[in-house]
């Protein structure tokens, strides 16, 4: 499974999360690159901060940040099927 990124390369990254099964799957350009099951004793609910914005790409405890572009960001409040995932990939701009 490829896990690296090349500078200047456009990639399509998808993270799926099953709250019921506590399984996260990571895809890069339609290929699954990783899967993990969360510890059942770990609380994964977001703590309310009062902020109406979330930082994407900032690791607050270290100050490191992601330098790049995020385009076509989509957040779903339901599970999407593999067919929907493939449809989103095939219609997104490169």
OpenMM code with the backbone's topology and positions (N, CA, C; nanometers):
from openmm import Vec3, app, unit

residues = "UNK UNK UNK UNK UNK UNK UNK UNK UNK UNK UNK UNK UNK UNK UNK UNK UNK UNK UNK UNK UNK UNK UNK UNK UNK UNK UNK UNK UNK UNK UNK UNK UNK UNK UNK UNK UNK UNK UNK UNK UNK UNK UNK UNK UNK UNK UNK UNK UNK UNK UNK UNK UNK UNK UNK UNK UNK UNK UNK UNK UNK UNK UNK UNK UNK UNK UNK UNK UNK UNK UNK UNK UNK UNK UNK UNK UNK UNK UNK UNK UNK UNK UNK UNK UNK UNK UNK UNK UNK UNK UNK UNK UNK UNK".split()
positions = [
    Vec3(0.0832, -0.1189, 0.0000),
    Vec3(0.0000, 0.0000, 0.0000),
    Vec3(0.0870, 0.1244, 0.0000),
    Vec3(0.0616, 0.2127, -0.0937),
    Vec3(0.1391, 0.3366, -0.1035),
    Vec3(0.0902, 0.4367, 0.0005),
    Vec3(0.1821, 0.4934, 0.0775),
    Vec3(0.1457, 0.5895, 0.1808),
    Vec3(0.2170, 0.7228, 0.1667),
    Vec3(0.2935, 0.7401, 0.0594),
    Vec3(0.3710, 0.8626, 0.0443),
    Vec3(0.3025, 0.9601, -0.0508),
    Vec3(0.3434, 1.0849, -0.0430),
    Vec3(0.2946, 1.1900, -0.1308),
    Vec3(0.4143, 1.2585, -0.1944),
    Vec3(0.3984, 1.3009, -0.3178),
    Vec3(0.5039, 1.3695, -0.3895),
    Vec3(0.4720, 1.5180, -0.3946),
    Vec3(0.5704, 1.6018, -0.3701),
    Vec3(0.5515, 1.7462, -0.3766),
    Vec3(0.5025, 1.7837, -0.5159),
    Vec3(0.3992, 1.8665, -0.5215),
    Vec3(0.3445, 1.9128, -0.6486),
    Vec3(0.2473, 1.8158, -0.7139),
    Vec3(0.2203, 1.7037, -0.6498),
    Vec3(0.1290, 1.6034, -0.7048),
    Vec3(-0.0121, 1.6267, -0.6504),
    Vec3(-0.1126, 1.6247, -0.7387),
    Vec3(-0.2521, 1.6326, -0.6962),
    Vec3(-0.2978, 1.4928, -0.6602),
    Vec3(-0.3578, 1.4769, -0.5447),
    Vec3(-0.4085, 1.3467, -0.5025),
    Vec3(-0.5516, 1.3608, -0.4523),
    Vec3(-0.6248, 1.2540, -0.4604),
    Vec3(-0.7613, 1.2474, -0.4104),
    Vec3(-0.7575, 1.1610, -0.2852),
    Vec3(-0.7889, 1.2190, -0.1701),
    Vec3(-0.7821, 1.1477, -0.0433),
    Vec3(-0.9211, 1.1426, 0.0176),
    Vec3(-0.9600, 1.0248, 0.0640),
    Vec3(-1.0906, 1.0056, 0.1279),
    Vec3(-1.0689, 0.9305, 0.2580),
    Vec3(-1.1307, 0.9786, 0.3641),
    Vec3(-1.1347, 0.9064, 0.4909),
    Vec3(-1.2798, 0.8727, 0.5180),
    Vec3(-1.3088, 0.7445, 0.5358),
    Vec3(-1.4435, 0.7041, 0.5735),
    Vec3(-1.4415, 0.6619, 0.7189),
    Vec3(-1.5502, 0.6859, 0.7896),
    Vec3(-1.5593, 0.6529, 0.9312),
    Vec3(-1.6939, 0.5882, 0.9576),
    Vec3(-1.6920, 0.4705, 1.0160),
    Vec3(-1.8143, 0.4030, 1.0595),
    Vec3(-1.8243, 0.4196, 1.2097),
    Vec3(-1.9148, 0.5063, 1.2530),
    Vec3(-1.9320, 0.5295, 1.3964),
    Vec3(-1.9791, 0.4017, 1.4656),
    Vec3(-2.0678, 0.3282, 1.3984),
    Vec3(-2.1223, 0.2058, 1.4557),
    Vec3(-2.0131, 0.1000, 1.4773),
    Vec3(-1.9286, 0.0800, 1.3779),
    Vec3(-1.8239, -0.0219, 1.3855),
    Vec3(-1.6893, 0.0322, 1.4325),
    Vec3(-1.6789, 0.1658, 1.4430),
    Vec3(-1.5571, 0.2337, 1.4887),
    Vec3(-1.4374, 0.2012, 1.3998),
    Vec3(-1.4651, 0.1954, 1.2679),
    Vec3(-1.3600, 0.1638, 1.1712),
    Vec3(-1.3366, 0.2839, 1.0804),
    Vec3(-1.2121, 0.3244, 1.0684),
    Vec3(-1.1739, 0.4290, 0.9751),
    Vec3(-1.0955, 0.3675, 0.8604),
    Vec3(-1.1255, 0.4115, 0.7386),
    Vec3(-1.0540, 0.3625, 0.6205),
    Vec3(-1.0037, 0.4835, 0.5429),
    Vec3(-0.8793, 0.4755, 0.4984),
    Vec3(-0.8156, 0.5836, 0.4241),
    Vec3(-0.7904, 0.5374, 0.2812),
    Vec3(-0.8284, 0.6239, 0.1853),
    Vec3(-0.8101, 0.5949, 0.0438),
    Vec3(-0.7281, 0.7059, -0.0204),
    Vec3(-0.6394, 0.6680, -0.1111),
    Vec3(-0.5631, 0.7638, -0.1910),
    Vec3(-0.5841, 0.7255, -0.3370),
    Vec3(-0.6430, 0.8173, -0.4142),
    Vec3(-0.6712, 0.7923, -0.5557),
    Vec3(-0.7436, 0.6589, -0.5759),
    Vec3(-0.8503, 0.6389, -0.5017),
    Vec3(-0.9382, 0.5214, -0.5086),
    Vec3(-0.8808, 0.3936, -0.4500),
    Vec3(-0.7554, 0.3933, -0.4092),
    Vec3(-0.6937, 0.2732, -0.3534),
    Vec3(-0.6892, 0.2829, -0.2020),
    Vec3(-0.7391, 0.1798, -0.1329),
    Vec3(-0.7359, 0.1812, 0.0134),
    Vec3(-0.5913, 0.1700, 0.0591),
    Vec3(-0.5474, 0.2646, 0.1416),
    Vec3(-0.4097, 0.2651, 0.1899),
    Vec3(-0.3991, 0.2333, 0.3380),
    Vec3(-0.5121, 0.2265, 0.4069),
    Vec3(-0.5069, 0.1953, 0.5485),
    Vec3(-0.6439, 0.1752, 0.6077),
    Vec3(-0.6464, 0.1063, 0.7201),
    Vec3(-0.7707, 0.0810, 0.7931),
    Vec3(-0.7352, 0.0637, 0.9392),
    Vec3(-0.8181, 0.1179, 1.0276),
    Vec3(-0.7931, 0.1032, 1.1707),
    Vec3(-0.9254, 0.0962, 1.2453),
    Vec3(-0.9255, 0.0179, 1.3516),
    Vec3(-1.0416, 0.0070, 1.4393),
    Vec3(-1.0069, 0.0806, 1.5678),
    Vec3(-1.0941, 0.1714, 1.6081),
    Vec3(-1.0697, 0.2515, 1.7279),
    Vec3(-1.0938, 0.1687, 1.8543),
    Vec3(-1.0159, 0.1977, 1.9551),
    Vec3(-1.0311, 0.1347, 2.0865),
    Vec3(-1.1730, 0.1604, 2.1369),
    Vec3(-1.2468, 0.0558, 2.1767),
    Vec3(-1.3846, 0.0762, 2.2222),
    Vec3(-1.3950, 0.1602, 2.3493),
    Vec3(-1.2864, 0.1729, 2.4243),
    Vec3(-1.2872, 0.2526, 2.5472),
    Vec3(-1.2552, 0.3996, 2.5227),
    Vec3(-1.2210, 0.4334, 2.3988),
    Vec3(-1.1814, 0.5696, 2.3647),
    Vec3(-1.3032, 0.6499, 2.3217),
    Vec3(-1.3237, 0.7668, 2.3813),
    Vec3(-1.4322, 0.8557, 2.3404),
    Vec3(-1.3873, 0.9342, 2.2183),
    Vec3(-1.4644, 0.9258, 2.1117),
    Vec3(-1.4280, 0.9946, 1.9883),
    Vec3(-1.5194, 1.1125, 1.9576),
    Vec3(-1.6065, 1.1483, 2.0499),
    Vec3(-1.6936, 1.2629, 2.0277),
    Vec3(-1.6129, 1.3910, 2.0363),
    Vec3(-1.6439, 1.4846, 1.9472),
    Vec3(-1.5753, 1.6141, 1.9492),
    Vec3(-1.6204, 1.6936, 2.0704),
    Vec3(-1.5254, 1.7528, 2.1374),
    Vec3(-1.5583, 1.8375, 2.2515),
    Vec3(-1.6036, 1.9733, 2.2009),
    Vec3(-1.7141, 2.0245, 2.2528),
    Vec3(-1.7587, 2.1569, 2.2078),
    Vec3(-1.6573, 2.2645, 2.2462),
    Vec3(-1.6222, 2.3498, 2.1512),
    Vec3(-1.5235, 2.4546, 2.1774),
    Vec3(-1.5854, 2.5929, 2.1734),
    Vec3(-1.7081, 2.6007, 2.1220),
    Vec3(-1.7698, 2.7313, 2.1052),
    Vec3(-1.7303, 2.7962, 1.9738),
    Vec3(-1.6330, 2.7396, 1.9059),
    Vec3(-1.5885, 2.7942, 1.7780),
    Vec3(-1.6767, 2.7408, 1.6659),
    Vec3(-1.7012, 2.8248, 1.5659),
    Vec3(-1.7803, 2.7817, 1.4515),
    Vec3(-1.6917, 2.7330, 1.3378),
    Vec3(-1.5609, 2.7272, 1.3616),
    Vec3(-1.4660, 2.6838, 1.2578),
    Vec3(-1.3739, 2.5763, 1.3140),
    Vec3(-1.3298, 2.4893, 1.2274),
    Vec3(-1.2311, 2.3883, 1.2628),
    Vec3(-1.1065, 2.4130, 1.1791),
    Vec3(-0.9909, 2.3914, 1.2380),
    Vec3(-0.8655, 2.4034, 1.1648),
    Vec3(-0.8377, 2.2710, 1.0944),
    Vec3(-0.8163, 2.2756, 0.9663),
    Vec3(-0.7796, 2.1571, 0.8902),
    Vec3(-0.6317, 2.1712, 0.8569),
    Vec3(-0.5529, 2.0766, 0.9031),
    Vec3(-0.4109, 2.0772, 0.8714),
    Vec3(-0.3230, 2.1393, 0.9779),
    Vec3(-0.3782, 2.1811, 1.0909),
    Vec3(-0.2978, 2.2384, 1.1987),
    Vec3(-0.2928, 2.1396, 1.3145),
    Vec3(-0.1739, 2.1001, 1.3531),
    Vec3(-0.1574, 2.0132, 1.4697),
    Vec3(-0.1277, 2.1055, 1.5874),
    Vec3(-0.2330, 2.1378, 1.6610),
    Vec3(-0.2268, 2.2410, 1.7635),
    Vec3(-0.1244, 2.2191, 1.8724),
    Vec3(-0.0988, 2.0925, 1.9083),
    Vec3(-0.0063, 2.0688, 2.0187),
    Vec3(0.1398, 2.0891, 1.9792),
    Vec3(0.1687, 2.0914, 1.8483),
    Vec3(0.3074, 2.1113, 1.8044),
    Vec3(0.3254, 2.2379, 1.7222),
    Vec3(0.2151, 2.2901, 1.6692),
    Vec3(0.2248, 2.4071, 1.5829),
    Vec3(0.2575, 2.3732, 1.4385),
    Vec3(0.2796, 2.2439, 1.4078),
    Vec3(0.3056, 2.2041, 1.2698),
    Vec3(0.1789, 2.2183, 1.1880),
    Vec3(0.1949, 2.2539, 1.0631),
    Vec3(0.0775, 2.2709, 0.9786),
    Vec3(0.0994, 2.2086, 0.8413),
    Vec3(-0.0109, 2.1813, 0.7768),
    Vec3(-0.0121, 2.1266, 0.6414),
    Vec3(0.0038, 2.2421, 0.5445),
    Vec3(0.0952, 2.2300, 0.4501),
    Vec3(0.1155, 2.3323, 0.3490),
    Vec3(0.0727, 2.2741, 0.2153),
    Vec3(-0.0375, 2.3183, 0.1651),
    Vec3(-0.0901, 2.2672, 0.0396),
    Vec3(-0.2290, 2.3227, 0.0171),
    Vec3(-0.3020, 2.2608, -0.0722),
    Vec3(-0.4362, 2.3042, -0.1047),
    Vec3(-0.5337, 2.1904, -0.0809),
    Vec3(-0.6496, 2.2225, -0.0312),
    Vec3(-0.7586, 2.1270, -0.0181),
    Vec3(-0.8707, 2.1784, -0.1055),
    Vec3(-0.9112, 2.0960, -0.1998),
    Vec3(-1.0154, 2.1355, -0.2934),
    Vec3(-1.1231, 2.0281, -0.2930),
    Vec3(-1.2464, 2.0669, -0.3177),
    Vec3(-1.3592, 1.9738, -0.3239),
    Vec3(-1.3784, 1.8994, -0.1919),
    Vec3(-1.3666, 1.9710, -0.0800),
    Vec3(-1.3871, 1.9106, 0.0512),
    Vec3(-1.5349, 1.8774, 0.0682),
    Vec3(-1.5643, 1.7550, 0.1091),
    Vec3(-1.7021, 1.7114, 0.1312),
    Vec3(-1.7108, 1.6438, 0.2669),
    Vec3(-1.8147, 1.6761, 0.3422),
    Vec3(-1.8405, 1.6122, 0.4710),
    Vec3(-1.9836, 1.5605, 0.4661),
    Vec3(-2.0017, 1.4340, 0.4970),
    Vec3(-2.1335, 1.3717, 0.4925),
    Vec3(-2.1763, 1.3339, 0.6332),
    Vec3(-2.3053, 1.3452, 0.6598),
    Vec3(-2.3573, 1.3056, 0.7907),
    Vec3(-2.4234, 1.1678, 0.7842),
    Vec3(-2.3856, 1.0916, 0.6829),
    Vec3(-2.4365, 0.9559, 0.6661),
    Vec3(-2.3291, 0.8736, 0.5971),
    Vec3(-2.3445, 0.7433, 0.6042),
    Vec3(-2.2517, 0.6558, 0.5336),
    Vec3(-2.2773, 0.6653, 0.3845),
    Vec3(-2.1724, 0.6636, 0.3051),
    Vec3(-2.1891, 0.6616, 0.1604),
    Vec3(-2.1423, 0.5258, 0.1087),
    Vec3(-2.2030, 0.4826, 0.0018),
    Vec3(-2.1713, 0.3517, -0.0544),
    Vec3(-2.0435, 0.3590, -0.1366),
    Vec3(-1.9885, 0.2425, -0.1690),
    Vec3(-1.8706, 0.2387, -0.2563),
    Vec3(-1.9015, 0.2994, -0.3911),
    Vec3(-2.0231, 0.2754, -0.4422),
    Vec3(-2.0615, 0.3326, -0.5715),
    Vec3(-2.0625, 0.4855, -0.5639),
    Vec3(-2.1154, 0.5414, -0.4539),
    Vec3(-2.1148, 0.6876, -0.4375),
    Vec3(-1.9717, 0.7393, -0.4274),
    Vec3(-1.8882, 0.6695, -0.3533),
    Vec3(-1.7481, 0.7090, -0.3387),
    Vec3(-1.6788, 0.7098, -0.4744),
    Vec3(-1.6991, 0.6047, -0.5530),
    Vec3(-1.6385, 0.5987, -0.6863),
    Vec3(-1.6938, 0.7071, -0.7767),
    Vec3(-1.8230, 0.7395, -0.7650),
    Vec3(-1.8822, 0.8462, -0.8438),
    Vec3(-1.8241, 0.9821, -0.8098),
    Vec3(-1.8003, 1.0046, -0.6814),
    Vec3(-1.7401, 1.1313, -0.6393),
    Vec3(-1.5992, 1.1413, -0.6940),
    Vec3(-1.5230, 1.0332, -0.6871),
    Vec3(-1.3863, 1.0346, -0.7388),
    Vec3(-1.3845, 1.0614, -0.8895),
    Vec3(-1.4744, 0.9961, -0.9618),
    Vec3(-1.4712, 1.0080, -1.1069),
    Vec3(-1.5165, 1.1449, -1.1569),
    Vec3(-1.5947, 1.2182, -1.0761),
    Vec3(-1.6432, 1.3494, -1.1207),
    Vec3(-1.5641, 1.4657, -1.0627),
    Vec3(-1.4733, 1.4385, -0.9668),
    Vec3(-1.3975, 1.5491, -0.9085),
    Vec3(-1.2945, 1.5987, -1.0095),
    Vec3(-1.2644, 1.7259, -1.0004),
    Vec3(-1.1691, 1.7857, -1.0944),
    Vec3(-1.0269, 1.7540, -1.0552),
    Vec3(-0.9407, 1.7418, -1.1549),
    Vec3(-0.7980, 1.7123, -1.1296),
    Vec3(-0.7145, 1.8361, -1.1489),
] * unit.nanometer
topology = app.Topology()
chain = topology.addChain("A")
for resn in residues:
    res = topology.addResidue(resn, chain)
    for name in ("N", "CA", "C"):
        topology.addAtom(name, app.Element.getBySymbol(name[0]), res)
